[in-house]
Amino acid sequence: MHQILNPATEEVIATVPATSRIQVDEAVVRATRAQRGWAAAAPADRARLLRRFAAVVDAHIEELAGLEVREAGHTLGNARWEAGNVRDLLDYAAGGVERLTGRQIPVAGGLDITFLEPLGVIGVIAPWNFPMPIAAWGTAPALAAGNAVLLKPAETTPLTALRLAGLALEAGLPEHLFQVLPGAGDITGAALVEHPGIAKIVFTGSTRVGRQIMASCAGQVKRVTLELGGKSPNIVFADADVEAAAATAPMSFLDNAGQDCCARTRILVQREVYDRFLALLAPAVQSVVVGDPADGRTQMGPLISRAQLDRVRSHVPDDAPAVRGSAPTGPGFWFPPTVLTDAAPDSPAATEEIFGPVAVVLPFDDEDHAVRLANATEYGLSGSIWTRDVGRALRVSQAVRAGNLSVNSHSSVRYSTPFGGYGKSGLGRELGPDALAAFTETKNVFINTEA
């Protein structure tokens, strides 16, 4: 059994049983049976059920958002958006069911066609930082492509996943097609990764654990999609709208208390506007409302756990030069918004993923220098580029090694566009128009027409 804490109050809000290895085996057997019937169903029927699932989620937006606030400490506005994102992704995936088409390839002597067939049972291992939407990133397209899904949520945040499984049954999805298996990563998660009946693993989490999963899957020649860490740059050129860049910079790394692999935690500012940018940034950081995540006015809530709070504190000495905001004291895992202003480019704070409300600000001289600083990381997930020069925006977008870039904004994730990283930020792509194909096997068939 695992106790679920409210990170804003440290109160126990639920107790959830852990899934054993034997129970994982049993779940795989059930999922395998359910998947066969699901794959054999007419595409229009699968699409209809997924749309019904989306409608049921829509009817429970407030309930799901409330669970996310209590178990993950997300602000109410963010939690509502996340529940809506699950709904939208199910709708989007349903639209792809009848468009998951093969090809007819011209060949000599006959007809050559391809089929996209489901893989079978998919294991989705979701993180605690965005437990509800990221669970759907793997689940929705996998189901739409004709697979069954076994979802293992993070130990600290299983409640929304369990509720989504209940809503799937309420919507009429076949029993055992979508199962949620709470438990520890080294037991339940490892059992999923190692199970020969699981065709693919979709994992979002740390680079360290991602390496372990990739190694285990390699031994089985098992497919894997990995969405891992990040240390994303926010590049501000002197010709940019500096006021807008400074005003939006805080929430580019403070959203979800900085527990976001896309957080723009390295703010790179051209030297000639560096002092002006800092002068504008300080009041923007200090004005961020940190507090009760259930209050609609709150912009930033607590960190997820005591362990995460201790980790963030270890990167920020009390006497470090910084722009600091404020945070509640007392119960809860609170850390104030912080921008370190005297960190070296090669310091741990500037190179390691802190996963908290902490950023560093670094000056650069010219475009080449900005690109070198942006690429001085083992990660490559996302980033922002602020400039009024369209040519520069395109040059820098091509030069920065990251999977998701945004010009004059901080957008990273849309369900209708691909998402994934370079380097140690992961392997493969999620979301977008090709998401369903990532859960299929391509079969080629040649028909001799001259026999």
N, C-alpha and C positions, 0 to 999 in steps of 0.2 A: 504494500500500500504506500502511496506517496501523497503527502500533504501539499495542497496548493495554497500559496500565500498571496494575499493582496500586497503588491510591492509598495503601495502608498501608505499602508497601515501596519503591515507585517502580521495581519490577522489571518488565521486559517479559514479559507472559504469553501474548501471541499477536500475530500479524500478519495483518491482514485486508485483502483487496483492495478498492479503492474502485470504485463503479459509475459508469461514464461516462454521458454524455447518450445516446449511441447505445445503450448497454445498457438504459437506461431505456425508450427507444422499443421495443426488442425485448421487454422485459418487459411493456409495455402490450399489445402484440399478443398475446402468449401468454395474458395474463390475460383479455383480451377473449374469446378463444375458450373458455377454461375457464369463464368466467362464464356464457356462454350455456347450456352443458350443466348447470351447477349450478342455475341459475334454473329450468330445465325439469324438474329432478328432483322427485319427489314430496316434499312437505313432511316427511312422516314419515321419509324416507330422509335428508334433510338433517339433521334433528334427531338421528337415530341416529348419523350420522357425527360430529357435534359432540360428542355424549355420549361417543363412543369416543375422540375427541381429548382430552376432559377426563380420561378414565380413563388414557390414556397419559401425560398430564402428571402425574397423581397417582402413577403408578408411577415417575416420575423427579423427584419433589420434591427429594430430597437432591442430585441432580446439578445441577438448576437453581439451587437455593439456593447451592451451592458456587460456581457461575459468578458469581452475583450478588455474593457476598462478595468474590471475587477481582477482578472488573472494576469494581465500583461502591463497594467498601468498606463495604457494608451489614453490620450485625451479623447473626450467624447466625440469631437468632430472627426478625428482620425479614425476612430473605431467605426463610426457610421459609414465613412468612406470605404473602409476595408470590407465591411459586410456588403456594401453595394458593389464593390469590385468583384467579390465572389459571384454575385448575381450576374453581373455583366459578362464575366468570363465564361460562365456556364452558357449564357445566351450566345456568345460569340463562338464557343466551341460547338454548340448545337448546329450553328449555321454551316460548320465545316463538314459535318457528317456526310451529307449528300454531295459534297464537292471533293471528297477524298478519292480522286480519280487516278487511274493509271494512265499509260500512254500507248499509242500505236506508233511503232518505230519502223520506218521504211527499211526493208531488207530484200535481198534477192531470193526468189523461189518460194515465197510464202508470206505469211502475216506474222508479225511479232507484236505481242502485247504484254503489258505489265500490270500486275495487281499489287495493291498495297494492303497487306494482311496484318491484323493485330498481332502483337508479340505474345500476349497471354496475360500473365499476372505481373503487375507493376508494383514495386515497393517505393513509396514516397516517404522520405524522412524530412520532416518540416522543422524549422527553427523556432525559437521562442521570441525573436524580435518582431516578426510579423506573422504570427502563427496561423491566422485565418486566410489572408490572401495567398500567401506562398504555398499553403497546403493545396489551394485550388489551382495554382499554376501547373502543378503536375497532374492533379486528379482530373480536372475538367477535360483537357485534351486527350488524356489516356483513355478515359471512359468514352469519349466521342469517337475515338479510333477503334473501339470494340474490345478494349481490354478491361480486366478487373483491376481494382486498386486496393492495396493494403497500405494504410497511412499510419506512420508512427509519428505522433506529435512530440514536441519537446516535453521533458518531464515536468517543467514548471508551467506549461501552458496547454493542457490537453482538452480544456472544457469546450472551446468553440469547435474543435475537430469532432468531439463526441456528439455535439448537438447537430453538426452538419450531417453526420451519418444518420442520425434519427430523422432529419428532414428529408434525406434522400429516400428513405423507406416510406415516409409519409407521401412523397411525390409519386411513388409507385415504381421506383427502381427495384430490380430483382434483389431478393434477399441474398446477402453475402457478396454482392458485386462490389460494394464499397464498404470496407471494414476499417475501423480505427483500433489500433493496437497500442495503448499507452504503455510506457515502460522505459527502462534505462537504456541508454545508447549502447552500453557494452553487453547488454543481454538481449533485449528485444530488437534493437537496431542491428546488432551483429548477427542475430538469427535471420533477419530479413536479407541482409547482404550475402550471407553464406548459403542461403537456401537454394538448392538446385531448381526448385520450382518457380523461382522469381526470375523473370526474363530481363528486367531492367531495374536499376536503382536510380532514383532522382533524389539528390541530396543538396540541401542548402545549409551551410554552416561554416565552420572554421576551415582554413586551409589545412591545418594539421590533421583533422579528422577526415577531410576530403582525400588526402593522400592515402590514409589507411584504407578507406573504402575503395579507392581506385586500385590499390594493390590487391585487395581481396577479389574484386571483380575481374581483374586481369587474369588471375589464376583460373577463373571459370570461363573466361572469354565472355563475360557478361557485360552488356551495354550499361553505360553510366552517363548521367548528366550531373555536373557539379557546378553549383553557384556558391562561390567561396568569398574570401575577404576582399577588402578594398582600402585604398588610401588615396582618395580621389582629389584632384586639384580643382581649384576655382581660380582661373587665370583672369586678371583684370588689367587690361591695357590702358595706357594713358588716354587714348582717344575714346574710351567707353563712356557711357553715362555713369559716372563714378557714384553719383548719388543713389541711383537705382541699384548698382552693384553692392554698395555698402548696406543699403536698406534690406536687401534680400539675403545677404550673406549669412546672418545668424541662423535663420531657419533652414538653410541648406546643410547645416551640420547639427542643428538642435532638434530637428524633427525626430520624434520617438526617443528623445533624450540622447541623441547621437548613436543610438543602437541600430545603425543602418549601414549596410555595406556600401551604399552609394553616397554616404555623407561626404560633403566637400570639406574635409578636415585640413587640407593644405591650401591656404589662401595665398596665392602668388600675385603680387601687385607691382606694376612697373614703378621703378624708383621715383620718377618725377611726380607721381601722384600718391606716393606711399603715405606721406604725412597727412595729406588731405583725407585719404581713405580711412586711416586710423581714427582721425578726428570724427568722422561720420559713423564709423563702425561702433565706437564705444557707446554712445547713447542707444544705438539700435540693439546691441547686446543687453544692455542694462534694462531695457524696456520690456524684454521678453517675460511674460507672465508664467511663473513656475509654481505649480500647486496642485490642488485636488484635481485629478484627471476627469472626474465626473462633473466638474464645473465647466460649463460651456465656454467660459472666458479664458480658461487655461490654455496656454500654448505648448507647455512642456511639462511632462509628468516625471515620475521617479525612474530610476534604473530598476532592472528586473530583480536583483537579488543582492544580498550582502556581499557575496563573492565578487560580483561585477562592480559594486561600489568600491571595494578594496582595490580592485585592479585599476580602476580609473584613478583613484587617489595616488597610487604608486607612480603614476606618470606626471603628477603635478605637485612639485614641492610647494609648501606654503608660502615661501618667499620668492617664487618665480615671478618675474615681471609679466603681467598679464592684464587684460581687460576682463573683469569679472562681473557677472550678474548676481542675482540672489536666488536662494532656494529655501524651502521650509526647514526647520529644525525639528527634532523629536522623532517619533516613529516614522518609518519609511526609509527608502534607499535613495536619498536625495543628494544631488551634486549640482553646484551652480554652473550656469553657462560660463565658459572660460575660453579666452583666446590668448595663447602664449605669444608674447611679442619679442622675445629675445632668444628663441630656440635656434640652434644651428641646423642647417639643412640636412645634416647627417645624424642628428640626435634621435634617440628613440621616439620622442614625441612627434617628430617630423617624418619618421619612417615606419613606425609600427602602428597597426590598427588598434586604437585604444578602445573603441566601441563605447564611447561615452560622449558627453557634451563638451568636448575639448577640441579646439583647432589651433593651428599655428599660422602665423602670418609671416611671409618671407618676401623680400624685395627681389626684383629681377631687372636687368638692364635693357634687354632687347628681345626680339622674337625668338632668336636662337636660344638665348639663355632661358627664356620661359619654357620652351619645349624640353630643354635638358632637365630642368627642375621637375617638370611635370612627369617626365619619364624616369626619374631617379627613384624608382620603386619596383618591387617585385610584383606588384599588383597592376591591374589595368581594367577596372570595372566601369567607371563613369568619370564625369568631369564637366566643367562649365568653362566657357570662353566668352569674355565680355569685350566687345569691340564694335565700333561702327563701320569698320573697314570690311566689306564683304570678302574681298580677296584674302585678307589676313585670316578671317574666320574659316575659310575653306582650307587655306594652307595649314593652319594650326590643327584643324580637325583631322586632317590627313596625317599630320606628324605625331600627334599624341596617341600613344598606344593604349587605347581603352575601347571597350565595346559599346559604350553609350555616352555620347557627348551632346551637350546642349549649348546653343549660342544665345547669349543674352537672356538666359533663364536657367532654372535648375531642374528641369524635367529629366527623369530617367526611365520611368516604367509606365508603359501603356499596354493593355492587354492585346492591342491590335498590332504591336510592333515587336520585333525580336529583342530579347534581352539576354546578355551574357558577357563574359569578360575575357580579357587577354591574360597571358601569363598565369600567375598563381591565383588569379581571381576566378578560375574555373575552366570548365570544358563543356562545349555544346551551347545551344541556345534554347531559351524557353519563350513562350508567348508568340504572338504574331501569326501571320497566315500559314507558316510552315510547322506550327506546333504539333498538329495531329500527326504529320508524317514522321516525326521523331519517335512515335510510338508504334511504328509499323515496320514490317519486313517487305522488301520489294521482291516480288516473284516475277521472273521473265518466262514467257511461254511463246514458243515458235510453232506455227502451224504450217506444215508443208502443203501448198496448194497445187503442187505439180505431180503429186503421187498418182 
